[in-house]
């Protein structure tokens, strides 16, 4: 009678995110920097545009407005892809359910911003009166509403990501995820007196989302 000795099963290391998940997360990483880079290039090259007078959203207007509309659509799609990736890597963690959902709402706000364009003003498009209009058009109002809802969702997502980072022992990232929403909201509050404050606040939110997604992708 013979006995067979089975070799012990090999011990495997902790699984890293699958290639599909890493690809989705890459979308969330490049979305913000890509949007801001496209906005800066357009702002520097289009007649009548000034960063102290105009918001990047107004680049959707005029003869070359399709470039910014495309930027809105692409950015929204990439952010939603990043949210899907975060949903996979944060499953079961504190805040891991709602943070990706709220980031998905943020991505959807970019899609709506592409459909409902901002109003002209501040001398842009070229030839438009420099003074701001006293009233908003219906599409301008929807553009602002979608942006407000989107960024509020992003700020809430950052606070939930802070819980995720705390649970992983990344204290610096947790603190940053609690401080950045304050900067974003401060920029929005200052937009009534300085358009550039709004741009800085919005850009801060986009860049922190990219950085946080990158950190979670490599963790």
Backbone bond lengths (Angstrom), bond angles and torsions (degrees), N, CA, C in turn:
res aa  C-N    CA-C-N  psi(-1)  N-CA   C-N-CA  omega(-1)  CA-C   N-CA-C  phi
1 X - - - 1.466 - - 1.517 108.93 -
2 X 1.309 115.49 127.11 1.460 119.86 -176.52 1.515 110.55 -106.54
3 X 1.278 115.70 151.25 1.460 122.85 177.93 1.520 108.72 -119.71
4 X 1.300 115.11 135.41 1.480 119.46 176.59 1.511 109.30 -103.30
5 X 1.272 114.04 137.56 1.465 120.09 179.34 1.509 108.25 -105.52
6 X 1.321 115.56 116.75 1.461 120.19 -179.11 1.516 110.15 -81.65
7 X 1.290 115.48 134.93 1.464 119.84 177.55 1.520 109.41 -70.72
8 X 1.317 117.00 140.22 1.473 119.20 178.82 1.513 111.27 -62.11
9 X 1.318 114.59 144.72 1.469 119.29 179.04 1.517 109.54 -63.90
10 X 1.331 117.39 138.84 1.472 119.78 -179.83 1.516 111.13 -65.95
11 X 1.309 115.11 144.13 1.457 121.77 178.20 1.513 108.45 -85.79
12 X 1.312 116.25 123.34 1.456 120.45 -179.10 1.506 111.06 -101.17
13 X 1.312 114.79 151.51 1.459 119.72 178.58 1.522 109.42 -76.97
14 X 1.311 116.08 165.88 1.454 121.01 177.76 1.522 109.73 -59.43
15 X 1.331 114.92 134.89 1.454 119.83 -175.72 1.520 110.94 -70.37
16 X 1.314 115.27 137.04 1.456 120.43 174.05 1.516 107.88 -88.63
17 X 1.340 117.77 164.37 1.462 119.34 179.27 1.514 111.79 -53.69
18 X 1.328 116.23 139.91 1.455 120.98 179.33 1.529 109.75 -65.42
19 X 1.345 115.85 158.03 1.473 119.00 -179.02 1.527 113.06 -54.28
20 X 1.338 117.71 -39.31 1.462 120.44 -179.95 1.522 110.73 -64.17
21 X 1.333 116.22 -40.10 1.460 120.42 179.56 1.520 110.63 -67.51
22 X 1.325 116.55 -41.30 1.460 120.47 178.87 1.529 110.99 -64.22
23 X 1.317 116.52 -34.55 1.464 119.87 177.29 1.521 110.83 -66.67
24 X 1.322 117.14 -42.88 1.460 120.92 177.56 1.528 110.70 -61.30
25 X 1.325 116.17 -43.47 1.464 120.11 179.72 1.530 110.91 -65.03
26 X 1.325 116.78 -35.44 1.464 119.99 177.75 1.523 110.61 -59.78
27 X 1.330 117.13 -35.17 1.459 120.03 176.63 1.515 111.58 -60.72
28 X 1.340 116.24 -43.13 1.455 119.55 178.21 1.513 113.48 -67.68
29 X 1.323 117.08 -25.14 1.463 120.84 -179.62 1.522 111.35 -76.29
30 X 1.320 117.34 -42.37 1.472 120.18 -174.37 1.525 112.78 -85.72
31 X 1.333 117.96 -16.09 1.468 120.75 -173.20 1.524 112.72 -56.81
32 X 1.324 116.71 -55.56 1.459 120.38 -176.58 1.514 114.07 -63.27
33 X 1.339 118.41 -53.65 1.468 118.96 178.35 1.522 113.33 -58.03
34 X 1.334 117.65 -36.98 1.456 121.04 179.28 1.525 110.97 -65.02
35 X 1.333 116.54 -43.85 1.462 120.97 179.60 1.520 111.16 -63.06
36 X 1.321 116.79 -45.00 1.462 120.92 -178.59 1.527 111.10 -67.64
37 X 1.327 117.20 -40.65 1.459 119.91 179.13 1.524 110.86 -63.24
38 X 1.331 116.65 -42.84 1.465 120.05 178.33 1.517 111.06 -63.11
39 X 1.342 116.47 -38.81 1.453 120.09 179.31 1.516 112.97 -67.15
40 X 1.327 116.75 -41.09 1.461 120.68 -179.97 1.527 110.64 -65.13
41 X 1.328 116.87 -44.74 1.467 120.25 -179.55 1.528 110.26 -61.88
42 X 1.317 116.66 -44.91 1.461 119.40 179.09 1.526 111.70 -65.27
43 X 1.328 115.56 -41.99 1.460 119.29 -179.17 1.514 113.13 -61.64
44 X 1.331 116.27 -31.80 1.460 120.80 -179.69 1.527 113.02 -81.42
45 X 1.311 116.86 -17.66 1.462 119.21 -172.67 1.520 114.47 -114.22
46 X 1.312 118.51 -11.51 1.464 119.66 -177.00 1.524 110.89 -97.16
47 X 1.322 115.49 133.84 1.462 122.09 -176.81 1.528 110.85 -64.27
48 X 1.340 114.66 135.04 1.454 120.66 174.92 1.509 114.70 89.70
49 X 1.344 118.41 -11.33 1.460 120.14 -177.32 1.517 110.62 -88.15
50 X 1.330 115.85 135.57 1.459 121.32 175.89 1.514 110.00 -137.42
51 X 1.307 117.35 131.87 1.464 120.55 -175.66 1.526 112.52 -65.60
52 X 1.315 117.62 -22.69 1.465 120.15 178.44 1.527 111.92 -87.10
53 X 1.332 117.57 -10.47 1.465 121.50 -178.22 1.526 113.20 -114.06
54 X 1.332 115.34 -27.53 1.459 119.53 -170.03 1.521 111.99 -124.97
55 X 1.328 115.02 148.01 1.460 121.45 173.46 1.523 109.34 -89.11
56 X 1.332 116.73 154.37 1.457 120.41 -179.45 1.527 111.58 -60.06
57 X 1.326 116.30 -28.00 1.459 119.72 -179.72 1.519 112.03 -59.81
58 X 1.320 117.43 -30.22 1.455 120.64 -178.11 1.525 112.90 -69.56
59 X 1.313 117.07 -12.42 1.455 119.72 176.25 1.524 112.08 -66.21
60 X 1.340 117.48 -12.01 1.461 121.10 175.71 1.522 112.08 -71.62
61 X 1.329 117.19 -9.71 1.460 122.35 -176.63 1.527 110.29 -94.86
62 X 1.315 116.01 161.43 1.460 120.27 175.27 1.518 113.44 87.58
63 X 1.315 114.42 -175.82 1.473 121.09 -174.09 1.521 113.47 -62.23
64 X 1.312 116.98 -33.63 1.465 120.25 -177.93 1.536 111.66 -106.22
65 X 1.320 115.82 22.01 1.456 119.67 -178.93 1.515 114.08 -63.41
66 X 1.342 116.97 -22.44 1.463 120.04 -179.13 1.530 111.89 -61.46
67 X 1.334 115.91 -25.05 1.473 118.29 179.69 1.527 109.94 -66.08
68 X 1.334 116.37 -46.33 1.452 119.68 179.98 1.530 111.46 -70.04
69 X 1.317 117.13 -35.66 1.461 119.91 175.88 1.526 109.92 -60.31
70 X 1.330 116.44 -44.37 1.461 120.71 176.79 1.520 111.20 -62.22
71 X 1.335 116.45 -38.57 1.464 121.06 178.13 1.523 110.98 -62.47
72 X 1.336 116.66 -42.07 1.468 120.65 176.93 1.527 110.70 -60.66
73 X 1.322 116.84 -47.29 1.461 120.98 -177.29 1.522 111.28 -64.29
74 X 1.337 116.74 -45.51 1.460 120.74 -179.22 1.523 110.83 -64.92
75 X 1.329 116.70 -43.69 1.466 120.30 -179.63 1.519 110.82 -63.09
76 X 1.329 116.90 -44.51 1.461 119.78 178.73 1.513 111.97 -59.70
77 X 1.331 116.94 -43.95 1.461 120.34 179.91 1.528 111.33 -64.14
78 X 1.332 117.21 -41.07 1.472 120.69 179.80 1.522 111.84 -66.74
79 X 1.332 117.09 -38.88 1.466 120.11 178.92 1.526 110.49 -66.01
80 X 1.326 116.88 -41.35 1.468 120.00 177.88 1.521 110.47 -63.93
81 X 1.333 116.89 -38.18 1.466 119.91 175.91 1.525 110.29 -63.08
82 X 1.334 116.62 -43.33 1.459 119.75 177.30 1.510 112.49 -61.59
83 X 1.337 117.03 -37.11 1.461 120.81 177.69 1.522 110.93 -63.87
84 X 1.338 116.38 -38.83 1.463 120.14 177.41 1.534 110.68 -64.07
85 X 1.334 116.22 -38.79 1.455 119.66 177.07 1.522 112.23 -66.22
86 X 1.332 116.89 -41.30 1.465 120.46 178.63 1.526 110.96 -64.86
87 X 1.306 116.43 -34.69 1.469 119.91 178.15 1.527 110.64 -59.10
88 X 1.334 115.70 -35.89 1.464 119.40 -179.45 1.518 112.14 -73.55
89 X 1.338 117.09 -43.74 1.467 119.12 -173.55 1.527 112.39 -81.97
90 X 1.319 117.68 -18.30 1.472 120.39 -178.75 1.520 112.72 -102.89
91 X 1.321 117.43 6.38 1.464 120.59 -177.94 1.527 110.47 -57.70
92 X 1.336 115.66 126.15 1.458 121.30 177.77 1.518 115.09 87.89
93 X 1.329 117.70 -5.96 1.461 120.26 -179.79 1.529 110.59 -92.81
94 X 1.331 117.89 159.16 1.467 120.72 177.82 1.533 110.61 -59.24
95 X 1.303 116.40 125.45 1.455 120.67 -179.11 1.510 113.72 79.03
96 X 1.330 117.80 -1.00 1.456 121.27 -174.65 1.514 115.09 -74.95
97 X 1.325 117.12 -11.25 1.464 119.70 178.74 1.520 111.61 -87.03
98 X 1.323 115.78 -49.18 1.465 119.45 -173.13 1.515 114.48 -87.98
99 X 1.318 118.30 -26.02 1.470 119.24 179.03 1.527 111.79 -58.28
100 X 1.344 119.81 -49.69 1.470 118.76 177.74 1.526 112.84 -62.73
101 X 1.320 117.54 -35.62 1.467 119.96 179.56 1.526 110.60 -63.67
102 X 1.314 116.46 -43.71 1.463 120.11 -179.51 1.527 111.04 -67.75
103 X 1.318 116.75 -35.71 1.468 119.37 175.98 1.523 109.86 -66.79
104 X 1.327 116.97 -34.58 1.452 120.32 174.07 1.521 112.34 -62.14
105 X 1.343 116.37 -38.61 1.471 120.57 175.13 1.529 109.79 -62.35
106 X 1.319 116.28 -41.54 1.465 120.70 177.40 1.525 110.66 -59.61
107 X 1.319 117.34 -43.99 1.455 120.43 177.95 1.518 111.79 -63.02
108 X 1.333 117.18 -40.61 1.462 120.84 179.09 1.520 111.43 -62.97
109 X 1.337 117.22 -31.05 1.467 120.01 179.73 1.525 111.52 -64.30
110 X 1.332 117.28 -29.53 1.470 120.45 176.68 1.527 110.68 -70.82
111 X 1.316 116.53 -35.72 1.462 119.62 177.36 1.528 110.44 -65.18
112 X 1.336 115.84 -41.32 1.467 119.59 177.98 1.523 110.89 -67.20
113 X 1.336 116.83 -36.94 1.468 120.41 178.89 1.519 111.43 -63.73
114 X 1.333 117.17 -28.09 1.460 120.51 177.41 1.520 111.17 -72.72
115 X 1.334 116.17 -33.48 1.473 120.85 -178.13 1.524 111.24 -79.80
116 X 1.339 115.56 -44.65 1.464 120.55 -178.07 1.535 108.12 -104.46
117 X 1.306 116.33 100.18 1.464 121.43 -173.09 1.518 111.95 -75.32
118 X 1.322 115.11 157.65 1.461 121.71 177.18 1.524 110.20 -72.50
119 X 1.317 115.89 163.55 1.466 120.84 177.30 1.521 110.45 -82.57
120 X 1.338 118.05 151.50 1.469 120.78 174.00 1.517 110.65 -69.83
121 X 1.303 116.68 165.58 1.461 121.54 179.14 1.509 110.84 157.52
122 X 1.321 115.99 167.82 1.451 119.98 178.90 1.509 113.00 63.37
123 X 1.352 117.25 28.92 1.451 120.57 178.83 1.509 114.94 80.68
124 X 1.332 117.41 11.10 1.465 120.61 179.00 1.512 110.66 -132.86
125 X 1.342 117.78 135.32 1.468 128.06 -1.02 1.532 113.01 -60.11
126 X 1.311 115.04 163.46 1.463 120.72 -176.13 1.524 110.05 -51.90
127 X 1.335 115.03 130.73 1.450 120.91 -178.24 1.508 113.80 98.22
128 X 1.340 117.54 -13.47 1.465 120.15 177.39 1.518 109.42 -73.98
129 X 1.345 119.11 147.31 1.468 120.57 178.88 1.524 112.14 -55.41
130 X 1.316 115.40 142.24 1.464 120.20 -177.20 1.516 112.01 -69.55
131 X 1.336 117.71 -27.19 1.459 120.81 -177.78 1.526 110.52 -74.42
132 X 1.323 116.68 147.33 1.454 121.29 176.05 1.522 109.86 -72.35
133 X 1.330 116.08 146.07 1.464 120.77 177.63 1.523 109.72 -71.55
134 X 1.322 116.17 143.47 1.465 120.40 -179.10 1.519 112.16 -74.39
135 X 1.318 118.64 -18.39 1.463 121.85 -177.71 1.526 109.97 -133.38
136 X 1.328 115.74 158.98 1.451 122.12 -179.97 1.523 110.21 -102.61
137 X 1.314 115.86 145.54 1.459 119.86 170.62 1.528 108.41 -75.09
138 X 1.322 116.75 169.33 1.468 119.32 -179.40 1.529 111.03 -64.82
139 X 1.350 116.50 -38.81 1.464 118.20 179.96 1.527 111.36 -74.69
140 X 1.343 116.73 -31.40 1.456 119.58 175.36 1.519 111.58 -66.55
141 X 1.343 115.94 -38.69 1.465 120.06 178.18 1.528 110.99 -65.69
142 X 1.339 117.39 -41.96 1.464 120.62 178.41 1.523 111.09 -66.76
143 X 1.331 116.17 -34.51 1.462 120.25 176.85 1.535 110.23 -62.12
144 X 1.311 116.19 -47.32 1.463 120.08 179.67 1.522 111.64 -66.12
145 X 1.331 116.46 -40.02 1.464 119.85 -179.43 1.519 111.03 -64.16
146 X 1.327 116.72 -44.10 1.467 119.51 179.72 1.524 111.05 -62.84
147 X 1.340 116.77 -40.22 1.454 119.84 178.15 1.513 112.50 -65.29
148 X 1.339 116.29 -40.77 1.465 119.93 179.98 1.528 110.91 -64.24
149 X 1.337 116.43 -47.62 1.464 120.07 179.20 1.526 110.58 -62.36
150 X 1.334 116.40 -42.24 1.456 120.36 -178.76 1.518 112.84 -61.80
151 X 1.323 116.97 -45.17 1.462 119.37 -177.89 1.524 112.38 -74.55
152 X 1.320 117.77 -30.35 1.468 119.23 173.34 1.524 109.82 -65.41
153 X 1.337 116.87 -39.68 1.456 120.47 176.40 1.524 110.90 -63.52
154 X 1.339 117.11 -39.77 1.457 120.58 179.19 1.528 111.07 -64.45
155 X 1.324 117.05 -43.38 1.466 120.51 178.77 1.525 110.70 -60.76
156 X 1.339 116.37 -42.65 1.464 119.47 177.55 1.520 110.79 -64.23
157 X 1.346 117.03 -37.98 1.464 120.58 178.16 1.525 111.23 -63.50
158 X 1.325 117.26 -38.98 1.462 120.06 178.03 1.529 111.27 -60.70
159 X 1.318 116.79 -41.23 1.465 119.93 179.45 1.525 111.10 -64.19
160 X 1.327 116.62 -35.24 1.462 119.85 176.33 1.530 111.18 -73.16
161 X 1.333 116.80 -36.75 1.467 119.36 176.12 1.526 110.76 -64.20
162 X 1.330 116.74 -29.89 1.463 119.60 176.35 1.526 110.44 -59.85
163 X 1.320 116.80 -37.46 1.469 120.21 176.46 1.522 110.74 -65.32
164 X 1.333 116.35 -40.28 1.463 120.10 178.27 1.524 110.79 -62.48
165 X 1.328 115.98 -45.80 1.464 119.76 -179.99 1.531 110.99 -64.61
166 X 1.319 116.64 -39.36 1.475 119.49 178.09 1.514 110.65 -62.31
167 X 1.325 116.37 -42.15 1.458 120.09 179.45 1.511 112.73 -64.05
168 X 1.333 117.07 -26.56 1.464 121.47 178.94 1.521 112.35 -91.61
169 X 1.321 116.49 -2.77 1.457 120.37 179.04 1.510 114.79 85.11
170 X 1.329 118.20 13.58 1.467 122.35 179.69 1.534 108.48 -94.84
171 X 1.293 116.46 79.92 1.469 120.73 -171.96 1.525 112.24 -66.34
172 X 1.335 117.21 -40.70 1.458 120.07 179.92 1.522 111.90 -60.76
173 X 1.330 116.19 -42.86 1.458 120.30 178.90 1.528 111.10 -67.92
174 X 1.310 116.36 -33.88 1.461 119.82 177.47 1.522 110.63 -65.24
175 X 1.348 115.96 -43.56 1.467 119.61 178.69 1.527 110.53 -63.49
176 X 1.334 116.22 -44.59 1.460 119.97 179.33 1.514 112.39 -59.77
177 X 1.329 116.47 -38.18 1.464 120.34 -178.97 1.523 111.85 -70.90
178 X 1.320 116.80 -16.43 1.471 119.98 175.04 1.522 111.90 -92.87
179 X 1.328 116.76 -27.09 1.463 120.51 -177.52 1.520 111.68 -84.71
180 X 1.310 118.23 -38.51 1.467 121.73 -176.15 1.530 112.57 -57.46
181 X 1.356 119.88 -42.36 1.469 117.86 177.78 1.522 113.35 -57.06
182 X 1.325 117.18 -32.41 1.464 120.28 177.66 1.529 109.58 -63.97
183 X 1.331 116.78 -43.49 1.461 120.72 178.63 1.517 112.18 -64.74
184 X 1.337 116.65 -39.98 1.468 120.70 179.01 1.521 110.16 -63.00
185 X 1.323 116.97 -48.17 1.459 120.38 -178.65 1.526 111.60 -67.45
186 X 1.331 117.01 -33.89 1.466 119.93 176.69 1.526 110.22 -64.55
187 X 1.325 117.31 -39.69 1.463 120.62 177.19 1.511 112.05 -63.17
188 X 1.325 116.65 -40.40 1.452 120.37 178.77 1.526 110.51 -67.18
189 X 1.335 116.30 -39.43 1.458 119.61 179.53 1.521 111.10 -65.38
190 X 1.335 117.19 -34.77 1.454 120.80 -178.80 1.509 114.13 -81.45
191 X 1.350 116.98 -3.98 1.460 119.77 -176.87 1.520 112.94 -67.94
192 X 1.333 117.11 -19.79 1.474 119.60 -179.81 1.521 111.45 -68.53
193 X 1.323 116.40 -23.47 1.461 119.90 -179.98 1.526 112.99 -113.64
194 X 1.323 117.59 -21.41 1.465 121.06 -178.24 1.520 109.44 -146.06
195 X 1.321 116.80 112.38 1.462 121.02 -180.00 1.525 110.87 -60.83
196 X 1.326 117.19 -34.77 1.454 120.94 -178.17 1.532 111.49 -62.29
197 X 1.334 116.86 -30.64 1.461 120.20 178.01 1.524 110.54 -62.28
198 X 1.324 115.72 -40.67 1.464 120.25 177.28 1.523 110.88 -62.70
199 X 1.322 116.47 -44.74 1.463 120.67 -179.12 1.527 110.96 -62.15
200 X 1.332 116.19 -42.03 1.464 120.14 179.58 1.524 110.72 -65.05
201 X 1.340 117.03 -44.01 1.462 120.51 179.66 1.515 111.95 -62.89
202 X 1.341 116.09 -44.45 1.460 120.19 178.92 1.522 111.09 -64.87
203 X 1.326 116.81 -41.51 1.459 120.54 179.05 1.513 112.25 -64.62
204 X 1.338 116.48 -37.18 1.459 120.37 178.30 1.521 110.62 -60.80
205 X 1.331 116.30 -42.89 1.460 119.67 179.25 1.517 112.18 -63.03
206 X 1.319 116.78 -42.62 1.465 120.83 -179.90 1.528 111.66 -64.82
207 X 1.325 116.45 -42.37 1.460 119.76 -177.88 1.523 111.95 -70.18
208 X 1.328 117.12 -36.69 1.463 118.71 178.93 1.521 110.77 -69.54
209 X 1.332 116.58 -36.13 1.465 119.50 175.91 1.522 110.04 -60.60
210 X 1.333 116.81 -42.93 1.462 120.56 178.36 1.524 110.60 -62.75
211 X 1.336 116.75 -45.07 1.462 120.26 -177.82 1.530 111.55 -66.42
212 X 1.328 117.00 -43.11 1.465 120.59 -179.19 1.521 111.17 -65.46
213 X 1.327 116.53 -40.21 1.458 120.04 178.31 1.521 110.64 -64.94
214 X 1.340 116.79 -40.89 1.458 120.78 177.86 1.527 111.29 -62.01
215 X 1.338 116.39 -40.22 1.462 120.25 -179.78 1.524 111.04 -65.89
216 X 1.314 116.28 -40.88 1.464 119.25 179.50 1.529 111.32 -71.93
217 X 1.307 116.49 -27.81 1.477 120.10 178.04 1.506 111.43 -69.73
218 X 1.330 117.48 -32.86 1.474 120.28 -177.51 1.518 112.79 -98.23
219 X 1.334 117.24 -7.51 1.475 119.18 -176.62 1.520 109.94 -68.50
